[in-house]
Amino acid sequence: AVLNLAASSLVLVSLFNSFNVYSATIQVSWIVISIFGLTRLYLMARSLRFTEEEEGFRREMFEAMDRKTAFRLIRGGAWREAAPGEILVKEGARVSALTFLASGTAEVRLDGVLSTQMQAPALVGEMGVLSGLPATATVTVTLSEPARIWQHSADRLEILVADTEIGLQIEGALSRDMRQKLIAGNLRAKQIDEARSA
């Protein structure tokens, strides 16, 4: 839109030497269209205002995602306080929502045995949401304190992911988070093995 505006304006200026009403009309039309487009983009950008909490979430988990997609994704979910001991994901059950742990901690249990503890900020249930497979572990808010969480329905998320462009961005963001968790898990396992062998 900026380039169209600049080009049309320059062509219009050049017509002062050899004025042509038809060319001038076309250039003025392009200028009006470009100004309309720029105004629309400006108003859209102004409407995409994140709260402080939402902006922190976007930077933490979806920084590579364009603001419009991040806005649709984040506003599609809801923020709330999760009580101590609340189950966020249950092993063997369908993952009904993508959860973001904004504050607090959560325990991850495999077959009832404590596997690890998740520290905020962290996503919960992204693998189940992406694959549609049952959860591989139970994730529970720790008993010592409540947690601040954001949740987005898996069903509504599927509708967003069905849009190819948005879906690729969401899947990319969730895949990056899963990769980081796998790397962190491997490092912890290596450290435990080294400690045992020392």
Salt bridges, closest charged atoms under 4 A:
GLU53 OE2 - ARG148 NE 2.79
GLU54 OE2 - ARG75 NE 2.72
GLU55 OE2 - ARG58 NH2 2.85
GLU55 OE2 - ARG59 NH1 3.59
GLU55 OE1 - ARG67 NH1 3.81
GLU81 OE2 - ARG148 NH1 3.44
GLU86 OE2 - ARG80 NH2 2.48
GLU107 OE1 - ARG109 NH2 3.12
GLU126 OE2 - LYS181 NZ 2.90
ASP155 OD1 - ARG94 NH2 2.65
ASP177 OD2 - LYS181 NZ 3.45
